[in-house]
Amino acid sequence: MPPFPEPTAPADGRAEVFLRYLDYFREGVLAKAAGLTEEERRGSRLPSGWTPLELLKHLRYVELRWIEWGFQGRDVADPWGDQRDERWYVAPEESFAELAAALRSQGAHTRAVVEGTDLAARGAPGPRWEGADPASLERIMFHLVQEYARHLGHLDIVTEVAGGPIGE
């Protein structure tokens, strides 16, 4: 797990700060899920019914939608592949190892894009924006950091209730 990105730690710029937080939260989600049994990863303790594995898959697709489909304007076959019947979905044959590898791979792609692009750059026009002007990479990164932080907080609670690891 990467160290917590302390606000006092020197960084080469805003992009590196965003990436450090994103990496930290992504690995935190993966560590929390790894600390659960397979039954707890696939089950839900919440009235809404989402599972830790569904959350992992969702976060991978969040990065895919914002970075590849949105910012880069790539043709993505199924940008909403984390959903079925208007809720998060993981097929029975999808494993934790497979979903974790996909999330890390998506994170590596995000890092490469951010390291090679000015944060002020605007996304490519396309369907991700639903007719609005494309957002800047900086705004997208801010959104991704808050999405990860929020969902890691959700998973913290679920993991604690399940008897898994607590704390950061």
Sequence and secondary structure as in RCSB ss.txt:
>XXXX:A:sequence
MPPFPEPTAPADGRAEVFLRYLDYFREGVLAKAAGLTEEERRGSRLPSGWTPLELLKHLRYVELRWIEWGFQGRD
VADPWGDQRDERWYVAPEESFAELAAALRSQGAHTRAVVEGTDLAARGAPGPRWEGADPASLERIMFHLVQEYAR
HLGHLDIVTEVAGGPIGE
>XXXX:A:secstr
      TTS  SSHHHHHHHHHHHHHHHHHHHHHTS HHHHHS  STT   HHHHHHHHHHHHIIIIIIIIS   
 S TTTTEETTEE   TT  HHHHHHHHHHHHHHHHHHHHTS TT B   SGGGTTS   BHHHHHHHHHHHHHH
HHHHHHHHHHHTT     
